[in-house]
Amino acid sequence: MILKLYVIGNIFSIFGYHLINYTLVRLTTSIILLLAGVLLMASGANLEYFRAEIPQESPNEIHLEWRMVSDTAVNEFHVFRKMSHDSEFVKLGDVGRLASYVNPRIYTYVDRNVFKSPASSEPVQYELRAVTQGGVVTLGRTEINYTSTGVRRTWGSIKSMFQ
């Protein structure tokens, strides 16, 4: 059998098989595997939605709700709030991961202290973070306009004296 070797650019033909530059193939394969690994890791904490609303029956609270497509990599969630006069987000609390048999994966958090705000009307931003084995990941943000009345601010001041 005669070995035929034709060199055409970076494509080699040996016994009828075409080999693209071996280094390029290994590099491309490594990148594909790395991206697949990142996507697999990210699939353990996939947020479908994160929203805030002020219920009519409780106008001095803001209800947060989020739904996870997948939360297998999540240990717990951290909820943060930022008012317009704040320079950074302030941690409000933690929410534990639901049991694996609970479906749909809908979580809630109620912010009962937003009415202590001194402003009469301002946007309130919330940030949702997930604590995973790999660290803390920001999943999403949502914003809502909140109007605080004088009664709410006074009640908030009285309530804060006893906390």
C-alpha positions in Angstrom: 0.0 0.0 0.0 1.4 3.4 -0.9 1.0 6.3 1.5 -0.3 9.4 -0.2 0.1 12.7 1.5 -1.4 15.8 -0.1 -0.9 19.1 1.7 -3.6 21.7 0.8 -3.5 24.6 3.2 -4.1 23.1 6.7 -6.1 20.1 5.4 -4.2 16.8 5.1 -5.4 13.7 3.2 -4.1 10.4 4.4 -5.6 7.2 3.2 -8.7 9.1 2.1 -9.4 10.6 5.6 -9.3 14.3 5.9 -7.8 15.8 9.0 -8.1 19.5 9.7 -5.2 21.0 11.5 -5.1 18.9 14.7 -4.3 21.8 17.0 -7.3 23.8 15.7 -9.6 20.7 16.3 -8.3 20.3 19.9 -8.7 24.0 20.7 -12.2 24.1 19.2 -13.2 20.9 21.2 -11.8 22.4 24.4 -13.8 25.6 23.9 -17.0 23.6 23.1 -16.5 21.5 26.3 -15.9 24.6 28.4 -19.0 26.3 27.1 -21.1 23.1 27.7 -19.7 23.0 31.2 -20.6 26.6 31.9 -24.1 26.1 30.5 -24.5 23.0 32.6 -23.4 24.8 35.7 -25.6 27.8 34.9 -28.6 25.5 34.4 -28.6 24.8 38.1 -29.8 28.4 38.8 -32.1 29.6 36.0 -34.5 32.5 36.8 -37.7 32.6 34.8 -39.0 35.9 36.3 -38.6 38.2 39.2 -41.3 40.8 39.9 -42.5 43.2 42.6 -46.1 44.4 43.3 -48.0 46.4 45.9 -51.1 44.4 46.9 -54.3 46.4 47.4 -55.1 44.7 50.7 -51.6 45.6 52.0 -50.5 49.0 50.5 -47.7 49.4 53.0 -45.9 46.2 51.8 -44.2 45.2 48.6 -44.5 41.5 47.6 -41.6 40.0 45.6 -42.1 36.8 43.6 -39.7 34.8 41.5 -39.9 31.6 39.6 -37.0 29.3 38.9 -36.7 27.1 35.9 -34.0 25.2 37.8 -32.6 25.8 41.3 -30.6 22.6 41.8 -27.4 24.5 42.4 -28.9 27.0 44.8 -28.4 26.7 48.5 -30.4 29.9 49.4 -31.5 33.2 48.0 -30.6 36.7 49.3 -33.0 39.6 48.7 -31.7 43.2 48.5 -33.4 46.6 48.3 -32.1 49.9 47.1 -34.1 53.2 47.5 -33.3 56.2 45.3 -31.3 57.8 48.2 -29.2 54.7 48.8 -25.8 54.3 47.2 -25.8 50.5 47.5 -28.2 47.6 47.9 -29.2 46.7 51.5 -29.7 43.1 52.4 -33.3 42.4 53.5 -33.3 38.7 54.2 -32.7 35.1 53.1 -35.1 32.6 51.5 -34.3 28.9 51.6 -34.5 26.7 48.6 -37.8 24.8 48.2 -37.9 21.0 48.7 -37.1 19.2 45.4 -40.6 17.8 45.1 -42.3 21.2 45.1 -43.5 22.4 41.7 -43.7 25.0 40.3 -40.6 26.5 41.8 -42.2 29.8 42.9 -40.6 31.8 45.8 -42.0 34.9 47.7 -40.6 37.5 50.0 -42.6 40.3 51.6 -40.9 43.7 52.3 -42.8 45.1 55.3 -40.3 47.9 56.1 -40.4 49.9 52.9 -42.9 52.4 54.3 -40.2 53.8 56.6 -38.8 55.7 53.6 -38.7 59.4 54.1 -39.5 60.3 50.5 -43.1 60.7 49.3 -42.7 58.8 46.1 -39.6 57.0 44.7 -38.6 54.0 42.7 -37.6 51.0 44.8 -35.1 48.5 43.3 -34.8 44.9 44.4 -32.0 42.5 43.6 -32.1 38.7 43.8 -28.9 36.8 44.5 -28.4 33.0 44.7 -25.9 31.4 47.0 -24.4 28.4 45.2 -21.4 26.2 45.9 -19.5 28.3 43.4 -20.3 31.6 45.2 -23.0 34.2 45.1 -24.6 35.0 41.7 -26.9 37.9 40.9 -30.0 36.4 39.2 -32.1 39.5 38.5 -33.4 43.0 39.4 -36.8 44.5 39.4 -38.1 48.0 40.2 -41.4 49.4 41.4 -42.6 52.9 42.1 -43.7 53.3 45.7 -45.7 56.1 47.2 -45.3 56.6 51.0 -48.0 58.6 52.8 -47.5 60.6 55.9 -49.4 58.0 57.9 -47.1 55.2 56.7 -44.0 57.3 57.5 -45.4 58.1 61.0 -46.3 54.5 61.7 -42.9 53.4 60.4 -41.2 55.8 62.8 -43.3 54.5 65.7 -42.7 50.9 64.8 -39.0 51.4 64.4 -38.7 52.8 68.0 -39.8 49.4 69.3 -37.6 47.2 67.2 
